[in-house]
Amino acid sequence: MNVNNTWHKIVIGDARKMEEIESGTVHLMITSPPYFNAPFDYKGFFKDFDEFLKLMEDVAEETYRVLSKGRIACVNCDDMLVNGEKYPIVADVTKIFMRAGFKYRDKIIWLIG
């Protein structure tokens, strides 16, 4: 779609391998990865927390590749309570994206009232 000489494309797929996208061409990335073994949707989805973190590392590196310099990545995530243990997903994902080269900007919490 071409609006005011810009292109808009929605890609629904695996954010770890965005081969259809050229490096440095994306202006905004929004993703909501599977929550680490969330009991309501993803119970037992990952064998352990390290497997989840590896997925997020792959997403961060590929996202960094496709984004244009100075553009934004938005990740929808939250800390999880799994079998009585709390996982600091927000902190870990923030560190992963920073290690991939991103600069931390802000955390936003939305509430529908």
PDB file as gemmi writes it, atoms N, CA and C in Angstrom:
CRYST1    1.000    1.000    1.000  90.00  90.00  90.00 P 1                      
ATOM      1  N   MET A   1       0.847  -1.171   0.000  1.00  0.00           N  
ATOM      2  CA  MET A   1       0.000   0.000   0.000  1.00  0.00           C  
ATOM      3  C   MET A   1       0.892   1.233   0.000  1.00  0.00           C  
ATOM      4  N   ASN A   2       0.624   2.186  -0.869  1.00  0.00           N  
ATOM      5  CA  ASN A   2       1.406   3.408  -0.951  1.00  0.00           C  
ATOM      6  C   ASN A   2       0.542   4.582  -0.504  1.00  0.00           C  
ATOM      7  N   VAL A   3       0.912   5.200   0.614  1.00  0.00           N  
ATOM      8  CA  VAL A   3       0.189   6.357   1.142  1.00  0.00           C  
ATOM      9  C   VAL A   3       1.181   7.503   1.283  1.00  0.00           C  
ATOM     10  N   ASN A   4       0.926   8.597   0.566  1.00  0.00           N  
ATOM     11  CA  ASN A   4       1.805   9.767   0.622  1.00  0.00           C  
ATOM     12  C   ASN A   4       3.278   9.396   0.388  1.00  0.00           C  
ATOM     13  N   ASN A   5       3.520   8.606  -0.629  1.00  0.00           N  
ATOM     14  CA  ASN A   5       4.865   8.182  -1.014  1.00  0.00           C  
ATOM     15  C   ASN A   5       5.591   7.351   0.040  1.00  0.00           C  
ATOM     16  N   THR A   6       4.852   6.679   0.910  1.00  0.00           N  
ATOM     17  CA  THR A   6       5.448   5.725   1.848  1.00  0.00           C  
ATOM     18  C   THR A   6       4.809   4.368   1.613  1.00  0.00           C  
ATOM     19  N   TRP A   7       5.510   3.336   1.991  1.00  0.00           N  
ATOM     20  CA  TRP A   7       4.988   1.980   1.839  1.00  0.00           C  
ATOM     21  C   TRP A   7       4.639   1.410   3.194  1.00  0.00           C  
ATOM     22  N   HIS A   8       3.514   0.730   3.273  1.00  0.00           N  
ATOM     23  CA  HIS A   8       3.048   0.099   4.509  1.00  0.00           C  
ATOM     24  C   HIS A   8       2.832  -1.382   4.212  1.00  0.00           C  
ATOM     25  N   LYS A   9       3.479  -2.229   4.995  1.00  0.00           N  
ATOM     26  CA  LYS A   9       3.375  -3.660   4.771  1.00  0.00           C  
ATOM     27  C   LYS A   9       3.291  -4.360   6.122  1.00  0.00           C  
ATOM     28  N   ILE A  10       2.306  -5.204   6.279  1.00  0.00           N  
ATOM     29  CA  ILE A  10       2.169  -5.995   7.492  1.00  0.00           C  
ATOM     30  C   ILE A  10       2.633  -7.406   7.166  1.00  0.00           C  
ATOM     31  N   VAL A  11       3.561  -7.902   7.964  1.00  0.00           N  
ATOM     32  CA  VAL A  11       4.074  -9.257   7.780  1.00  0.00           C  
ATOM     33  C   VAL A  11       3.681 -10.060   9.010  1.00  0.00           C  
ATOM     34  N   ILE A  12       2.970 -11.128   8.798  1.00  0.00           N  
ATOM     35  CA  ILE A  12       2.602 -12.026   9.889  1.00  0.00           C  
ATOM     36  C   ILE A  12       3.438 -13.284   9.705  1.00  0.00           C  
ATOM     37  N   GLY A  13       4.335 -13.519  10.641  1.00  0.00           N  
ATOM     38  CA  GLY A  13       5.220 -14.662  10.501  1.00  0.00           C  
ATOM     39  C   GLY A  13       6.171 -14.757  11.669  1.00  0.00           C  
ATOM     40  N   ASP A  14       7.268 -15.436  11.464  1.00  0.00           N  
ATOM     41  CA  ASP A  14       8.260 -15.679  12.499  1.00  0.00           C  
ATOM     42  C   ASP A  14       9.264 -14.531  12.502  1.00  0.00           C  
ATOM     43  N   ALA A  15       9.311 -13.773  13.589  1.00  0.00           N  
ATOM     44  CA  ALA A  15      10.186 -12.601  13.675  1.00  0.00           C  
ATOM     45  C   ALA A  15      11.655 -12.967  13.830  1.00  0.00           C  
ATOM     46  N   ARG A  16      11.972 -14.249  13.936  1.00  0.00           N  
ATOM     47  CA  ARG A  16      13.373 -14.667  14.016  1.00  0.00           C  
ATOM     48  C   ARG A  16      14.032 -14.717  12.651  1.00  0.00           C  
ATOM     49  N   LYS A  17      13.222 -14.833  11.606  1.00  0.00           N  
ATOM     50  CA  LYS A  17      13.757 -14.917  10.236  1.00  0.00           C  
ATOM     51  C   LYS A  17      12.825 -14.137   9.318  1.00  0.00           C  
ATOM     52  N   MET A  18      13.190 -12.896   9.061  1.00  0.00           N  
ATOM     53  CA  MET A  18      12.377 -12.043   8.200  1.00  0.00           C  
ATOM     54  C   MET A  18      13.097 -11.862   6.864  1.00  0.00           C  
ATOM     55  N   GLU A  19      13.312 -12.977   6.179  1.00  0.00           N  
ATOM     56  CA  GLU A  19      14.090 -12.986   4.949  1.00  0.00           C  
ATOM     57  C   GLU A  19      13.468 -12.141   3.846  1.00  0.00           C  
ATOM     58  N   GLU A  20      12.146 -11.935   3.903  1.00  0.00           N  
ATOM     59  CA  GLU A  20      11.482 -11.151   2.867  1.00  0.00           C  
ATOM     60  C   GLU A  20      11.691  -9.640   3.040  1.00  0.00           C  
ATOM     61  N   ILE A  21      12.390  -9.261   4.116  1.00  0.00           N  
ATOM     62  CA  ILE A  21      12.592  -7.837   4.406  1.00  0.00           C  
ATOM     63  C   ILE A  21      14.071  -7.493   4.285  1.00  0.00           C  
ATOM     64  N   GLU A  22      14.358  -6.447   3.523  1.00  0.00           N  
ATOM     65  CA  GLU A  22      15.736  -5.989   3.362  1.00  0.00           C  
ATOM     66  C   GLU A  22      16.232  -5.335   4.640  1.00  0.00           C  
ATOM     67  N   SER A  23      17.514  -5.424   4.878  1.00  0.00           N  
ATOM     68  CA  SER A  23      18.125  -4.800   6.053  1.00  0.00           C  
ATOM     69  C   SER A  23      17.912  -3.284   6.032  1.00  0.00           C  
ATOM     70  N   GLY A  24      17.605  -2.735   7.196  1.00  0.00           N  
ATOM     71  CA  GLY A  24      17.507  -1.287   7.358  1.00  0.00           C  
ATOM     72  C   GLY A  24      16.349  -0.620   6.659  1.00  0.00           C  
ATOM     73  N   THR A  25      15.261  -1.351   6.386  1.00  0.00           N  
ATOM     74  CA  THR A  25      14.150  -0.766   5.626  1.00  0.00           C  
ATOM     75  C   THR A  25      12.865  -0.576   6.424  1.00  0.00           C  
ATOM     76  N   VAL A  26      12.827  -1.053   7.656  1.00  0.00           N  
ATOM     77  CA  VAL A  26      11.594  -1.003   8.449  1.00  0.00           C  
ATOM     78  C   VAL A  26      11.647   0.184   9.415  1.00  0.00           C  
ATOM     79  N   HIS A  27      10.512   0.861   9.575  1.00  0.00           N  
ATOM     80  CA  HIS A  27      10.464   2.023  10.457  1.00  0.00           C  
ATOM     81  C   HIS A  27       9.806   1.733  11.803  1.00  0.00           C  
ATOM     82  N   LEU A  28       9.017   0.676  11.890  1.00  0.00           N  
ATOM     83  CA  LEU A  28       8.361   0.333  13.152  1.00  0.00           C  
ATOM     84  C   LEU A  28       8.121  -1.167  13.193  1.00  0.00           C  
ATOM     85  N   MET A  29       8.499  -1.799  14.302  1.00  0.00           N  
ATOM     86  CA  MET A  29       8.249  -3.217  14.500  1.00  0.00           C  
ATOM     87  C   MET A  29       7.457  -3.380  15.786  1.00  0.00           C  
ATOM     88  N   ILE A  30       6.359  -4.116  15.696  1.00  0.00           N  
ATOM     89  CA  ILE A  30       5.546  -4.426  16.868  1.00  0.00           C  
ATOM     90  C   ILE A  30       5.393  -5.938  16.914  1.00  0.00           C  
ATOM     91  N   THR A  31       5.705  -6.533  18.057  1.00  0.00           N  
ATOM     92  CA  THR A  31       5.557  -7.967  18.184  1.00  0.00           C  
ATOM     93  C   THR A  31       5.036  -8.328  19.567  1.00  0.00           C  
ATOM     94  N   SER A  32       4.326  -9.426  19.632  1.00  0.00           N  
ATOM     95  CA  SER A  32       3.852  -9.980  20.891  1.00  0.00           C  
ATOM     96  C   SER A  32       4.257 -11.449  20.896  1.00  0.00           C  
ATOM     97  N   PRO A  33       5.449 -11.726  21.437  1.00  0.00           N  
ATOM     98  CA  PRO A  33       5.938 -13.109  21.409  1.00  0.00           C  
ATOM     99  C   PRO A  33       5.115 -13.995  22.345  1.00  0.00           C  
ATOM    100  N   PRO A  34       5.193 -15.308  22.157  1.00  0.00           N  
ATOM    101  CA  PRO A  34       4.491 -16.192  23.087  1.00  0.00           C  
ATOM    102  C   PRO A  34       5.039 -15.985  24.499  1.00  0.00           C  
ATOM    103  N   TYR A  35       4.153 -15.784  25.447  1.00  0.00           N  
ATOM    104  CA  TYR A  35       4.579 -15.586  26.834  1.00  0.00           C  
ATOM    105  C   TYR A  35       5.187 -16.872  27.367  1.00  0.00           C  
ATOM    106  N   PHE A  36       6.274 -16.760  28.118  1.00  0.00           N  
ATOM    107  CA  PHE A  36       6.954 -17.932  28.639  1.00  0.00           C  
ATOM    108  C   PHE A  36       5.997 -18.790  29.471  1.00  0.00           C  
ATOM    109  N   ASN A  37       5.601 -19.914  28.905  1.00  0.00           N  
ATOM    110  CA  ASN A  37       4.788 -20.940  29.568  1.00  0.00           C  
ATOM    111  C   ASN A  37       3.607 -20.386  30.371  1.00  0.00           C  
ATOM    112  N   ALA A  38       2.990 -19.331  29.830  1.00  0.00           N  
ATOM    113  CA  ALA A  38       1.820 -18.751  30.491  1.00  0.00           C  
ATOM    114  C   ALA A  38       0.750 -19.824  30.655  1.00  0.00           C  
ATOM    115  N   PRO A  39       0.277 -20.025  31.882  1.00  0.00           N  
ATOM    116  CA  PRO A  39      -0.674 -21.117  32.118  1.00  0.00           C  
ATOM    117  C   PRO A  39      -1.990 -20.967  31.347  1.00  0.00           C  
ATOM    118  N   PHE A  40      -2.321 -19.753  30.933  1.00  0.00           N  
ATOM    119  CA  PHE A  40      -3.595 -19.535  30.238  1.00  0.00           C  
ATOM    120  C   PHE A  40      -3.523 -19.791  28.745  1.00  0.00           C  
ATOM    121  N   ASP A  41      -2.349 -19.700  28.123  1.00  0.00           N  
ATOM    122  CA  ASP A  41      -2.230 -19.895  26.670  1.00  0.00           C  
ATOM    123  C   ASP A  41      -1.079 -20.797  26.244  1.00  0.00           C  
ATOM    124  N   TYR A  42       0.029 -20.745  26.934  1.00  0.00           N  
ATOM    125  CA  TYR A  42       1.251 -21.394  26.457  1.00  0.00           C  
ATOM    126  C   TYR A  42       1.851 -22.371  27.470  1.00  0.00           C  
ATOM    127  N   LYS A  43       1.046 -22.996  28.259  1.00  0.00           N  
ATOM    128  CA  LYS A  43       1.542 -23.912  29.293  1.00  0.00           C  
ATOM    129  C   LYS A  43       2.426 -24.987  28.655  1.00  0.00           C  
ATOM    130  N   GLY A  44       3.679 -25.068  29.115  1.00  0.00           N  
ATOM    131  CA  GLY A  44       4.613 -26.062  28.612  1.00  0.00           C  
ATOM    132  C   GLY A  44       5.124 -25.803  27.204  1.00  0.00           C  
ATOM    133  N   PHE A  45       4.886 -24.616  26.647  1.00  0.00           N  
ATOM    134  CA  PHE A  45       5.295 -24.296  25.276  1.00  0.00           C  
ATOM    135  C   PHE A  45       6.813 -24.346  25.114  1.00  0.00           C  
ATOM    136  N   PHE A  46       7.538 -23.815  26.101  1.00  0.00           N  
ATOM    137  CA  PHE A  46       9.002 -23.835  26.077  1.00  0.00           C  
ATOM    138  C   PHE A  46       9.491 -24.881  27.066  1.00  0.00           C  
ATOM    139  N   LYS A  47      10.585 -25.579  26.731  1.00  0.00           N  
ATOM    140  CA  LYS A  47      11.106 -26.604  27.640  1.00  0.00           C  
ATOM    141  C   LYS A  47      11.665 -25.975  28.910  1.00  0.00           C  
ATOM    142  N   ASP A  48      12.205 -24.731  28.797  1.00  0.00           N  
ATOM    143  CA  ASP A  48      12.710 -24.014  29.970  1.00  0.00           C  
ATOM    144  C   ASP A  48      12.828 -22.526  29.618  1.00  0.00           C  
ATOM    145  N   PHE A  49      13.183 -21.730  30.623  1.00  0.00           N  
ATOM    146  CA  PHE A  49      13.265 -20.284  30.443  1.00  0.00           C  
ATOM    147  C   PHE A  49      14.390 -19.912  29.478  1.00  0.00           C  
ATOM    148  N   ASP A  50      15.477 -20.678  29.473  1.00  0.00           N  
ATOM    149  CA  ASP A  50      16.581 -20.396  28.549  1.00  0.00           C  
ATOM    150  C   ASP A  50      16.144 -20.514  27.093  1.00  0.00           C  
ATOM    151  N   GLU A  51      15.264 -21.459  26.793  1.00  0.00           N  
ATOM    152  CA  GLU A  51      14.759 -21.595  25.424  1.00  0.00           C  
ATOM    153  C   GLU A  51      13.957 -20.350  25.031  1.00  0.00           C  
ATOM    154  N   PHE A  52      13.155 -19.836  25.949  1.00  0.00           N  
ATOM    155  CA  PHE A  52      12.412 -18.597  25.689  1.00  0.00           C  
ATOM    156  C   PHE A  52      13.376 -17.441  25.449  1.00  0.00           C  
ATOM    157  N   LEU A  53      14.397 -17.315  26.299  1.00  0.00           N  
ATOM    158  CA  LEU A  53      15.349 -16.218  26.152  1.00  0.00           C  
ATOM    159  C   LEU A  53      16.102 -16.311  24.826  1.00  0.00           C  
ATOM    160  N   LYS A  54      16.423 -17.514  24.372  1.00  0.00           N  
ATOM    161  CA  LYS A  54      17.088 -17.694  23.078  1.00  0.00           C  
ATOM    162  C   LYS A  54      16.189 -17.212  21.941  1.00  0.00           C  
ATOM    163  N   LEU A  55      14.890 -17.520  22.027  1.00  0.00           N  
ATOM    164  CA  LEU A  55      13.946 -17.030  21.024  1.00  0.00           C  
ATOM    165  C   LEU A  55      13.984 -15.506  20.984  1.00  0.00           C  
ATOM    166  N   MET A  56      13.975 -14.877  22.159  1.00  0.00           N  
ATOM    167  CA  MET A  56      13.973 -13.417  22.211  1.00  0.00           C  
ATOM    168  C   MET A  56      15.291 -12.836  21.692  1.00  0.00           C  
ATOM    169  N   GLU A  57      16.411 -13.518  21.928  1.00  0.00           N  
ATOM    170  CA  GLU A  57      17.684 -13.062  21.377  1.00  0.00           C  
ATOM    171  C   GLU A  57      17.648 -13.081  19.852  1.00  0.00           C  
ATOM    172  N   ASP A  58      17.112 -14.151  19.285  1.00  0.00           N  
ATOM    173  CA  ASP A  58      16.996 -14.255  17.829  1.00  0.00           C  
ATOM    174  C   ASP A  58      16.090 -13.160  17.266  1.00  0.00           C  
ATOM    175  N   VAL A  59      14.980 -12.894  17.947  1.00  0.00           N  
ATOM    176  CA  VAL A  59      14.053 -11.838  17.517  1.00  0.00           C  
ATOM    177  C   VAL A  59      14.739 -10.479  17.583  1.00  0.00           C  
ATOM    178  N   ALA A  60      15.461 -10.213  18.662  1.00  0.00           N  
ATOM    179  CA  ALA A  60      16.132  -8.919  18.824  1.00  0.00           C  
ATOM    180  C   ALA A  60      17.169  -8.698  17.721  1.00  0.00           C  
ATOM    181  N   GLU A  61      17.976  -9.710  17.428  1.00  0.00           N  
ATOM    182  CA  GLU A  61      19.006  -9.574  16.404  1.00  0.00           C  
ATOM    183  C   GLU A  61      18.403  -9.356  15.017  1.00  0.00           C  
ATOM    184  N   GLU A  62      17.360 -10.103  14.699  1.00  0.00           N  
ATOM    185  CA  GLU A  62      16.732  -9.956  13.380  1.00  0.00           C  
ATOM    186  C   GLU A  62      15.998  -8.627  13.274  1.00  0.00           C  
ATOM    187  N   THR A  63      15.379  -8.206  14.353  1.00  0.00           N  
ATOM    188  CA  THR A  63      14.698  -6.913  14.365  1.00  0.00           C  
ATOM    189  C   THR A  63      15.699  -5.785  14.168  1.00  0.00           C  
ATOM    190  N   TYR A  64      16.824  -5.878  14.839  1.00  0.00           N  
ATOM    191  CA  TYR A  64      17.863  -4.861  14.673  1.00  0.00           C  
ATOM    192  C   TYR A  64      18.330  -4.800  13.222  1.00  0.00           C  
ATOM    193  N   ARG A  65      18.423  -5.949  12.580  1.00  0.00           N  
ATOM    194  CA  ARG A  65      18.848  -5.994  11.182  1.00  0.00           C  
ATOM    195  C   ARG A  65      17.882  -5.266  10.257  1.00  0.00           C  
ATOM    196  N   VAL A  66      16.589  -5.461  10.447  1.00  0.00           N  
ATOM    197  CA  VAL A  66      15.621  -4.919   9.487  1.00  0.00           C  
ATOM    198  C   VAL A  66      15.231  -3.466   9.767  1.00  0.00           C  
ATOM    199  N   LEU A  67      15.394  -2.998  10.996  1.00  0.00           N  
ATOM    200  CA  LEU A  67      14.989  -1.624  11.309  1.00  0.00           C  
ATOM    201  C   LEU A  67      15.973  -0.600  10.759  1.00  0.00           C  
ATOM    202  N   SER A  68      15.430   0.530  10.303  1.00  0.00           N  
ATOM    203  CA  SER A  68      16.258   1.659   9.884  1.00  0.00           C  
ATOM    204  C   SER A  68      16.842   2.322  11.123  1.00  0.00           C  
ATOM    205  N   LYS A  69      17.978   2.945  10.967  1.00  0.00           N  
ATOM    206  CA  LYS A  69      18.625   3.641  12.087  1.00  0.00           C  
ATOM    207  C   LYS A  69      17.675   4.680  12.679  1.00  0.00           C  
ATOM    208  N   GLY A  70      17.559   4.675  14.003  1.00  0.00           N  
ATOM    209  CA  GLY A  70      16.723   5.646  14.699  1.00  0.00           C  
ATOM    210  C   GLY A  70      15.254   5.257  14.795  1.00  0.00           C  
ATOM    211  N   ARG A  71      14.889   4.094  14.289  1.00  0.00           N  
ATOM    212  CA  ARG A  71      13.483   3.663  14.315  1.00  0.00           C  
ATOM    213  C   ARG A  71      13.187   2.825  15.549  1.00  0.00           C  
ATOM    214  N   ILE A  72      11.954   2.369  15.696  1.00  0.00           N  
ATOM    215  CA  ILE A  72      11.463   1.837  16.967  1.00  0.00           C  
ATOM    216  C   ILE A  72      10.995   0.389  16.876  1.00  0.00           C  
ATOM    217  N   ALA A  73      11.338  -0.373  17.925  1.00  0.00           N  
ATOM    218  CA  ALA A  73      10.827  -1.731  18.114  1.00  0.00           C  
ATOM    219  C   ALA A  73       9.951  -1.725  19.365  1.00  0.00           C  
ATOM    220  N   CYS A  74       8.751  -2.270  19.252  1.00  0.00           N  
ATOM    221  CA  CYS A  74       7.821  -2.377  20.384  1.00  0.00           C  
ATOM    222  C   CYS A  74       7.586  -3.854  20.672  1.00  0.00           C  
ATOM    223  N   VAL A  75       7.810  -4.261  21.917  1.00  0.00           N  
ATOM    224  CA  VAL A  75       7.622  -5.651  22.309  1.00  0.00           C  
ATOM    225  C   VAL A  75       6.576  -5.699  23.412  1.00  0.00           C  
ATOM    226  N   ASN A  76       5.503  -6.428  23.146  1.00  0.00           N  
ATOM    227  CA  ASN A  76       4.444  -6.610  24.132  1.00  0.00           C  
ATOM    228  C   ASN A  76       4.807  -7.809  25.002  1.00  0.00           C  
ATOM    229  N   CYS A  77       5.169  -7.560  26.258  1.00  0.00           N  
ATOM    230  CA  CYS A  77       5.512  -8.655  27.159  1.00  0.00           C  
ATOM    231  C   CYS A  77       5.271  -8.218  28.601  1.00  0.00           C  
ATOM    232  N   ASP A  78       5.267  -9.187  29.484  1.00  0.00           N  
ATOM    233  CA  ASP A  78       5.090  -8.911  30.903  1.00  0.00           C  
ATOM    234  C   ASP A  78       5.775 -10.014  31.689  1.00  0.00           C  
ATOM    235  N   ASP A  79       6.053  -9.759  32.942  1.00  0.00           N  
ATOM    236  CA  ASP A  79       6.599 -10.790  33.810  1.00  0.00           C  
ATOM    237  C   ASP A  79       5.549 -11.885  33.978  1.00  0.00           C  
ATOM    238  N   MET A  80       6.027 -13.119  34.205  1.00  0.00           N  
ATOM    239  CA  MET A  80       5.101 -14.249  34.302  1.00  0.00           C  
ATOM    240  C   MET A  80       5.275 -14.990  35.614  1.00  0.00           C  
ATOM    241  N   LEU A  81       4.153 -15.464  36.135  1.00  0.00           N  
ATOM    242  CA  LEU A  81       4.140 -16.356  37.281  1.00  0.00           C  
ATOM    243  C   LEU A  81       3.804 -17.746  36.747  1.00  0.00           C  
ATOM    244  N   VAL A  82       4.782 -18.662  36.811  1.00  0.00           N  
ATOM    245  CA  VAL A  82       4.606 -20.018  36.284  1.00  0.00           C  
ATOM    246  C   VAL A  82       4.893 -21.000  37.419  1.00  0.00           C  
ATOM    247  N   ASN A  83       3.897 -21.773  37.763  1.00  0.00           N  
ATOM    248  CA  ASN A  83       4.034 -22.759  38.839  1.00  0.00           C  
ATOM    249  C   ASN A  83       4.604 -22.140  40.116  1.00  0.00           C  
ATOM    250  N   GLY A  84       4.134 -20.953  40.451  1.00  0.00           N  
ATOM    251  CA  GLY A  84       4.546 -20.282  41.681  1.00  0.00           C  
ATOM    252  C   GLY A  84       5.865 -19.542  41.603  1.00  0.00           C  
ATOM    253  N   GLU A  85       6.532 -19.575  40.454  1.00  0.00           N  
ATOM    254  CA  GLU A  85       7.807 -18.881  40.292  1.00  0.00           C  
ATOM    255  C   GLU A  85       7.631 -17.695  39.355  1.00  0.00           C  
ATOM    256  N   LYS A  86       8.124 -16.531  39.786  1.00  0.00           N  
ATOM    257  CA  LYS A  86       8.010 -15.308  38.994  1.00  0.00           C  
ATOM    258  C   LYS A  86       9.237 -15.163  38.094  1.00  0.00           C  
ATOM    259  N   TYR A  87       9.005 -14.887  36.799  1.00  0.00           N  
ATOM    260  CA  TYR A  87      10.077 -14.717  35.828  1.00  0.00           C  
ATOM    261  C   TYR A  87      10.141 -13.255  35.401  1.00  0.00           C  
ATOM    262  N   PRO A  88      11.339 -12.623  35.467  1.00  0.00           N  
ATOM    263  CA  PRO A  88      11.493 -11.193  35.155  1.00  0.00           C  
ATOM    264  C   PRO A  88      11.627 -10.950  33.647  1.00  0.00           C  
ATOM    265  N   ILE A  89      10.593 -11.287  32.910  1.00  0.00           N  
ATOM    266  CA  ILE A  89      10.650 -11.249  31.450  1.00  0.00           C  
ATOM    267  C   ILE A  89      10.918  -9.837  30.926  1.00  0.00           C  
ATOM    268  N   VAL A  90      10.272  -8.836  31.491  1.00  0.00           N  
ATOM    269  CA  VAL A  90      10.458  -7.464  31.010  1.00  0.00           C  
ATOM    270  C   VAL A  90      11.926  -7.054  31.136  1.00  0.00           C  
ATOM    271  N   ALA A  91      12.530  -7.306  32.291  1.00  0.00           N  
ATOM    272  CA  ALA A  91      13.937  -6.949  32.491  1.00  0.00           C  
ATOM    273  C   ALA A  91      14.837  -7.734  31.551  1.00  0.00           C  
ATOM    274  N   ASP A  92      14.581  -9.025  31.414  1.00  0.00           N  
ATOM    275  CA  ASP A  92      15.417  -9.853  30.548  1.00  0.00           C  
ATOM    276  C   ASP A  92      15.290  -9.451  29.086  1.00  0.00           C  
ATOM    277  N   VAL A  93      14.079  -9.199  28.623  1.00  0.00           N  
ATOM    278  CA  VAL A  93      13.877  -8.787  27.224  1.00  0.00           C  
ATOM    279  C   VAL A  93      14.521  -7.425  26.974  1.00  0.00           C  
ATOM    280  N   THR A  94      14.418  -6.518  27.927  1.00  0.00           N  
ATOM    281  CA  THR A  94      15.061  -5.210  27.801  1.00  0.00           C  
ATOM    282  C   THR A  94      16.563  -5.379  27.635  1.00  0.00           C  
ATOM    283  N   LYS A  95      17.186  -6.208  28.469  1.00  0.00           N  
ATOM    284  CA  LYS A  95      18.633  -6.437  28.377  1.00  0.00           C  
ATOM    285  C   LYS A  95      19.007  -7.105  27.055  1.00  0.00           C  
ATOM    286  N   ILE A  96      18.203  -8.042  26.614  1.00  0.00           N  
ATOM    287  CA  ILE A  96      18.471  -8.735  25.345  1.00  0.00           C  
ATOM    288  C   ILE A  96      18.462  -7.742  24.183  1.00  0.00           C  
ATOM    289  N   PHE A  97      17.461  -6.873  24.135  1.00  0.00           N  
ATOM    290  CA  PHE A  97      17.386  -5.895  23.044  1.00  0.00           C  
ATOM    291  C   PHE A  97      18.535  -4.893  23.132  1.00  0.00           C  
ATOM    292  N   MET A  98      18.940  -4.527  24.338  1.00  0.00           N  
ATOM    293  CA  MET A  98      20.083  -3.615  24.485  1.00  0.00           C  
ATOM    294  C   MET A  98      21.369  -4.286  23.993  1.00  0.00           C  
ATOM    295  N   ARG A  99      21.557  -5.565  24.305  1.00  0.00           N  
ATOM    296  CA  ARG A  99      22.747  -6.287  23.838  1.00  0.00           C  
ATOM    297  C   ARG A  99      22.763  -6.403  22.307  1.00  0.00           C  
ATOM    298  N   ALA A 100      21.574  -6.446  21.703  1.00  0.00           N  
ATOM    299  CA  ALA A 100      21.479  -6.526  20.234  1.00  0.00           C  
ATOM    300  C   ALA A 100      21.809  -5.190  19.574  1.00  0.00           C  
ATOM    301  N   GLY A 101      21.901  -4.105  20.370  1.00  0.00           N  
ATOM    302  CA  GLY A 101      22.260  -2.802  19.814  1.00  0.00           C  
ATOM    303  C   GLY A 101      21.232  -1.711  20.014  1.00  0.00           C  
ATOM    304  N   PHE A 102      20.063  -2.054  20.542  1.00  0.00           N  
ATOM    305  CA  PHE A 102      19.018  -1.053  20.763  1.00  0.00           C  
ATOM    306  C   PHE A 102      19.348  -0.179  21.973  1.00  0.00           C  
ATOM    307  N   LYS A 103      18.832   1.046  21.957  1.00  0.00           N  
ATOM    308  CA  LYS A 103      18.905   1.935  23.114  1.00  0.00           C  
ATOM    309  C   LYS A 103      17.550   1.896  23.800  1.00  0.00           C  
ATOM    310  N   TYR A 104      17.567   1.672  25.109  1.00  0.00           N  
ATOM    311  CA  TYR A 104      16.307   1.607  25.862  1.00  0.00           C  
ATOM    312  C   TYR A 104      15.656   2.979  25.885  1.00  0.00           C  
ATOM    313  N   ARG A 105      14.381   3.011  25.541  1.00  0.00           N  
ATOM    314  CA  ARG A 105      13.662   4.288  25.461  1.00  0.00           C  
ATOM    315  C   ARG A 105      12.657   4.439  26.577  1.00  0.00           C  
ATOM    316  N   ASP A 106      11.726   3.477  26.689  1.00  0.00           N  
ATOM    317  CA  ASP A 106      10.672   3.638  27.678  1.00  0.00           C  
ATOM    318  C   ASP A 106       9.834   2.381  27.781  1.00  0.00           C  
ATOM    319  N   LYS A 107       9.180   2.246  28.890  1.00  0.00           N  
ATOM    320  CA  LYS A 107       8.203   1.181  29.100  1.00  0.00           C  
ATOM    321  C   LYS A 107       6.840   1.854  29.141  1.00  0.00           C  
ATOM    322  N   ILE A 108       5.909   1.304  28.403  1.00  0.00           N  
ATOM    323  CA  ILE A 108       4.559   1.873  28.351  1.00  0.00           C  
ATOM    324  C   ILE A 108       3.569   0.832  28.844  1.00  0.00           C  
ATOM    325  N   ILE A 109       2.673   1.237  29.703  1.00  0.00           N  
ATOM    326  CA  ILE A 109       1.601   0.356  30.170  1.00  0.00           C  
ATOM    327  C   ILE A 109       0.288   0.989  29.767  1.00  0.00           C  
ATOM    328  N   TRP A 110      -0.516   0.222  29.041  1.00  0.00           N  
ATOM    329  CA  TRP A 110      -1.817   0.703  28.562  1.00  0.00           C  
ATOM    330  C   TRP A 110      -2.916   0.110  29.455  1.00  0.00           C  
ATOM    331  N   LEU A 111      -3.916   0.903  29.732  1.00  0.00           N  
ATOM    332  CA  LEU A 111      -5.058   0.440  30.512  1.00  0.00           C  
ATOM    333  C   LEU A 111      -6.332   0.912  29.819  1.00  0.00           C  
ATOM    334  N   ILE A 112      -7.197  -0.038  29.520  1.00  0.00           N  
ATOM    335  CA  ILE A 112      -8.491   0.313  28.941  1.00  0.00           C  
ATOM    336  C   ILE A 112      -9.442   0.575  30.096  1.00  0.00           C  
ATOM    337  N   GLY A 113     -10.009   1.768  30.135  1.00  0.00           N  
ATOM    338  CA  GLY A 113     -10.825   2.143  31.290  1.00  0.00           C  
ATOM    339  C   GLY A 113     -12.288   2.217  30.998  1.00  0.00           C  
TER     340      GLY A 113                                                      
END                                                                             
